[in-house]
Amino acid sequence: MITYIKDYGISSLEYEYVVSNLKPEVKDLFKVNQLEVEKNLKFLSDYGVYEGMARLIVARPDLFIQPLESLKENVKKLNKSVFVNIANKSPEDLILLGV
């Protein structure tokens, strides 16, 4: 299981949402790449993404599986407040902005 995501501000209800909406192969990737996923969860949480973390995981699981340095480069493509606002409110739109 990927219960470790609860350590990064994901409530029990949000956790159920995540596991219900992620494809089994993505959950497997989250298990295999746990250390990288945890680094990215911590980075994004510290960066200000907390309200919409569960939605971000479901909409853009690729952001969590990539190396942390790649994630940081992608995030820096946008102004911090713009990135955080979009990630928290409509994470599926990040792809339109090149993230």
C-alpha positions in Angstrom: 0.0 0.0 0.0 0.9 3.6 -0.3 -0.2 4.6 3.2 3.0 6.6 3.6 1.4 9.5 1.7 -0.7 10.2 4.8 2.5 11.4 6.5 2.4 14.4 4.1 -0.9 15.9 5.0 -3.2 13.5 3.2 -6.3 12.8 5.4 -8.0 9.4 5.6 -10.7 10.6 3.3 -8.2 12.0 0.8 -6.2 8.8 1.0 -9.3 6.8 0.0 -9.9 9.2 -2.9 -6.3 8.7 -4.1 -6.3 4.9 -3.9 -9.7 4.7 -5.5 -8.6 6.9 -8.5 -5.1 5.8 -9.2 -4.5 3.0 -11.6 -3.0 -0.2 -10.1 0.2 0.3 -12.2 0.6 3.8 -10.8 0.1 2.6 -7.3 2.8 0.0 -8.0 5.1 2.8 -9.2 4.4 4.7 -6.0 5.4 1.6 -4.0 8.6 0.9 -5.9 9.7 4.5 -5.9 8.6 5.3 -2.4 11.8 7.3 -1.5 11.5 9.5 -4.5 7.8 10.0 -4.0 8.3 11.0 -0.4 11.0 13.5 -1.3 8.6 15.1 -3.8 5.7 15.1 -1.4 7.9 16.9 1.2 9.2 19.4 -1.4 5.7 20.2 -2.7 4.3 20.4 0.8 7.0 22.7 2.0 6.6 24.7 -1.2 2.9 25.4 -0.3 0.9 22.7 -2.0 -1.2 21.2 0.7 -4.9 21.9 0.1 -4.9 20.0 -3.2 -2.2 17.4 -2.7 -4.6 14.5 -3.1 -6.0 15.9 -6.3 -2.5 16.6 -7.6 -1.4 13.0 -6.9 -4.4 11.7 -8.9 -4.2 14.3 -11.7 -0.4 14.3 -12.1 1.2 11.2 -10.5 4.1 11.7 -12.9 5.3 14.7 -10.8 5.8 12.4 -7.8 7.7 9.6 -9.6 10.3 11.8 -11.3 13.6 12.7 -9.6 13.4 15.6 -7.2 15.7 17.8 -9.2 13.5 17.3 -12.3 10.5 18.3 -10.3 12.2 21.4 -9.0 13.1 22.4 -12.5 9.5 21.9 -13.7 8.1 23.9 -10.7 10.5 26.8 -11.4 8.9 27.3 -14.9 6.1 29.2 -13.1 6.1 31.9 -10.5 5.8 30.3 -7.1 2.4 31.7 -6.2 1.0 30.8 -9.6 2.2 27.2 -9.3 0.9 26.8 -5.8 -2.5 28.3 -6.7 -2.9 26.0 -9.7 -1.6 22.9 -7.9 -4.0 23.5 -5.0 -7.0 24.4 -7.1 -6.8 22.8 -10.6 -3.7 20.6 -10.9 -4.8 19.1 -14.2 -4.1 22.6 -15.7 -0.4 22.4 -14.9 0.2 20.4 -18.1 -1.1 23.3 -20.1 1.6 25.5 -18.6 4.4 23.1 -19.3 4.7 21.5 -15.9 
